[in-house]
């Protein structure tokens, strides 16, 4: 892939602090006035998280073109903490200002930061997302869910199978010469056609057809649509921009959030756990099947548990699906299940003990727990979202 970058990278230009403040103020005003604000992101938004870009002076493809090896460390995408830019976009989404996000990034940080699945098109895929090509079922993983490509870069089979239909799972990465996912691309075009403001953050805008998305907005400049580009290096669409910012994206977005009077939230890892109890039989002969599973906000299965243990039960489940078969009469006072959750631990998450209370009316109904882990202080916070109240023991 070295041929996609020059040996001599384009120079990186940097605004003065006064210029950057003025442009942050101007961009904040454009966001306030916008009716349909979208953002287009590239690798430059993740560099401050320790993930290299591609065409910068130390970019992955620049180094390949120059025949050099990387001399600085690289943070795993599974351990990287979303940047100030990622978290500013989450807050803008939650405030209703950001209508849609289009990203070229595969690092998974947008979804992990809190961008909702129906608010983003990941045009080049996601290292942590795989899909069944037979039934369309998606899975989110807390591990790298990418094929090894030993046979071909176009062989996307991951080696796992769909739990719904048994079909072969494929990664969602888009390699060179491959077509972009139709649905995600169409949604990106649809939002670009509606947008009156498009902000490009950290993209060289040289990879087609993804770069056509902000170009759609730039071409509607006479109709009042505005394109804003923040990138250290020049881009092919600079001439279309209403506002051009040469800066690191974090520096711009911190200023923009300040001008908007909003705080940029700190990153909190959010996990959702669904616990379901089903019964068969009655009285002393009653059997309970307890199923524990990770889910996304839209119900998509998420793998983030390494093991699940039922306290006072010797059995430890170390592979999905996590299903316990127990004796118990729920009708006689209900059940109280104390689960010990063992996570993948990319952010150093300690085990969490969760007490799941079950009454007769809860049978067959999934209780969903929101598990929030703060990597800065090492603490969990647990909220039961559906069903009867639950208690978390940290």
FIGU-972679 format. One record per residue (C-alpha): x, y, z; residue in three letters. Coordinates in steps of 0.02 Angstrom, whole numbers, plus 50000, padded with zeros to 5 digits. Each point is the difference from the previous one (the first is absolute). Last residue first. Layout:
XYZALA...
This chain:
490784982552167UNK498334992150050UNK498645004849878UNK498174998850050UNK498554997449882UNK498295008049992UNK498664990349905UNK499994999749811UNK500865011849877UNK501405012850017UNK500964993450150UNK501425012150033UNK501794995350047UNK501495011150034UNK501744992649994UNK501585008250069UNK501814999949939UNK500285018650031UNK500545005649826UNK499334984949906UNK498215004250055UNK498944984649968UNK498145001249964UNK498914984550002UNK498245002949937UNK498964985050051UNK498634992749892UNK498714988350075UNK499384988449864UNK498234993750024UNK499694981249995UNK499524999250183UNK499975017450076UNK498214998650067UNK500534985350110UNK501325010650086UNK501865000749960UNK501355009950089UNK501695001449913UNK501455003850118UNK501525005549900UNK501794996950053UNK501245009049887UNK501744994149956UNK501285013749977UNK500115009949837UNK501825003149953UNK499545009649844UNK500244985149885UNK499294988750136UNK499084986849900UNK498735000150142UNK499644987450140UNK498235001850067UNK499534992250167UNK498134996950008UNK498974999450159UNK498284993249959UNK498555004050115UNK498474989849962UNK498155002750035UNK499024997350159UNK499244983149953UNK499465003649821UNK501814999349942UNK500164981850053UNK501804994949971UNK501174987349923UNK501315007049885UNK500634999249819UNK501235014349969UNK500265007449826UNK501445011149943UNK499974997749811UNK501435003349983UNK501574992750077UNK500824999550171UNK498544994850112UNK500554996750178UNK499094986250095UNK500314998350185UNK498395008850050UNK500005010650157UNK500235015649890UNK499474996949820UNK501535002749894UNK500135008349830UNK501575000049892UNK500945010549872UNK498585012449977UNK500005013649866UNK499114991849853UNK498605011449939UNK498384993749920UNK499035013849910UNK498495005250104UNK499975018249944UNK500935006650154UNK501264985949980UNK499814983250085UNK501074989050112UNK499254983550053UNK499464990350155UNK498764985849987UNK499264991650155UNK499014984149968UNK498964995450150UNK499354982650036UNK498444996350105UNK499924983150082UNK499755007350173UNK498465009449943UNK499625000749815UNK500764995349832UNK501035010649882UNK500665017450035UNK500835014249904UNK501115013350078UNK500785013849895UNK501475011350038UNK500525013349874UNK501635009550029UNK500365016849924UNK501785006950002UNK500545018150005UNK501825005350019UNK500035017850067UNK501015013049906UNK500005017550073UNK498665011949940UNK500445015749901UNK499135014050092UNK498865011549902UNK499935019049991UNK499984999749810UNK501615010349997UNK500824987650119UNK499424985549893UNK500765008349846UNK501655003150088UNK500164981950057UNK499494994849824UNK501395010049916UNK501394994050114UNK499394982049992UNK499975000649809UNK501825004849984UNK500115016049903UNK499945007849828UNK498215006249989UNK499135004249835UNK498295008450004UNK498755001549859UNK500914985749918UNK499854996149815UNK501795004749957UNK500644988650138UNK499214984949916UNK501614991849938UNK500725000450177UNK501475009750076UNK500814992950156UNK499605003850182UNK498164996249978UNK498425009150051UNK498805002649854UNK498365009750005UNK498724998049861UNK498475011349996UNK498334997749914UNK499185016449949UNK499334995349830UNK501565006849915UNK501044988550109UNK499104984449940UNK501564992749919UNK500885000650168UNK498624989450078UNK500164986349870UNK501905001650014UNK499844995350184UNK499314983049946UNK501094997849844UNK501514996950112UNK499324982650038UNK500084995049816UNK501465001949996UNK501465002850116UNK500865017049988UNK499035010050129UNK501565002150108UNK498894997550152UNK500205006650177UNK498295007950027UNK498845005249859UNK498515010450058UNK498465000149889UNK498685013650018UNK498355002349907UNK499804981249987UNK498534992149909UNK501004993449852UNK501394994650118UNK498734990650106UNK499394989949851UNK501764997049937UNK500554992850169UNK498424989450010UNK500374993249826UNK501794995750049UNK499464991050158UNK498694989949906UNK501124995549853UNK501544994750097UNK501525006949906UNK500624990149851UNK501694991750005UNK501505006149898UNK501015003350161UNK499374991050155UNK498345003450085UNK499944992450175UNK498324993050055UNK500604982850055UNK499054984949940UNK498984987250096UNK499534983249922UNK498164995750016UNK499294989950145UNK498325008949992UNK499845009350166UNK501644996050086UNK500985005649847UNK501644990949978UNK501815004150040UNK501544997249892UNK500215018449956UNK499584998649815UNK500535015849907UNK500894991949853UNK500345015349890UNK501765002650064UNK500304982249941UNK500504983050069UNK500885006050158UNK498765014350024UNK500024997650191UNK498175005250015UNK499575014150120UNK499014999650162UNK501315008250111UNK499314998050175UNK498605007850101UNK498824994049865UNK498455007449919UNK498914988049902UNK498865003349852UNK498624989149926UNK499775002249812UNK499204982949970UNK501234991849880UNK501435012650001UNK500174998350187UNK500905015350066UNK501545005050098UNK500405015550103UNK501545003150107UNK501225005649865UNK498665011549929UNK499625003049817UNK500635012049866UNK498395010049985UNK499575000150184UNK498345009049979UNK499415007350164UNK498455006350091UNK498974983950002UNK501374990950097UNK500075013550134UNK501645009050030UNK500504995950179UNK501914999750006UNK500054981549958UNK499075002949837UNK501165013949947UNK501554990850062UNK499754984849889UNK501725001449919UNK499374998249821UNK499965018549958UNK499265007249839UNK498585007950095UNK498335008049962UNK499075007550148UNK498205005850000UNK498845012850079UNK501225008950115UNK499045013550091UNK498794988950098UNK500865003050168UNK500474981550009UNK500815001049828UNK500995015650047UNK500544991150160UNK500574984749903UNK500935011049876UNK500935008450143UNK500464982650065UNK500824994649838UNK500925016549982UNK500634999450180UNK500704982949958UNK499314982650025UNK501124989550113UNK501044987149908UNK500044982750077UNK499124990149863UNK500785011049864UNK501694994450067UNK501135014950033UNK501505002049885UNK501765002850065UNK501275010949912UNK501394994449883UNK498934994949852UNK501044991749864UNK500535009349845UNK499924995049815UNK499475017649950UNK498384994349918UNK499684988550148UNK500285014250122UNK498805011349904UNK498734986049998UNK499964998350189UNK500085018650033UNK501535007850082UNK500055015749891UNK498104998549977UNK499244989049867UNK499314985350098UNK499545005050177UNK500764991850153UNK498954994150149UNK500665006850166UNK498375007950060UNK500645017049940UNK500094992449826UNK498174995150002UNK499205015549921UNK501285000149859UNK499424983049936UNK498485007549913UNK498345007650047UNK498505007549907UNK498775009850106UNK498195004649967UNK498945015150049UNK498195001049940UNK499165016050058UNK501555010350027UNK500035017050086UNK500794994050162UNK501274989649903UNK500485014949892UNK500265010750155UNK501114986750078UNK501014999649839UNK500315018850007UNK500524999450183UNK501184985549964UNK500685009849853UNK500385015150108UNK500814989450135UNK501074991049870UNK500605016449926UNK500465006450173UNK500934983950043UNK500975000949837UNK499444987549869UNK501084985049957UNK500514993249830UNK500594982249971UNK501054998049844UNK499444987249870UNK500904983650017UNK501604996349901UNK500034981449967UNK498255001949931UNK498544989850064UNK498804987649915UNK501454990449926UNK500474994150174UNK498474988750002UNK
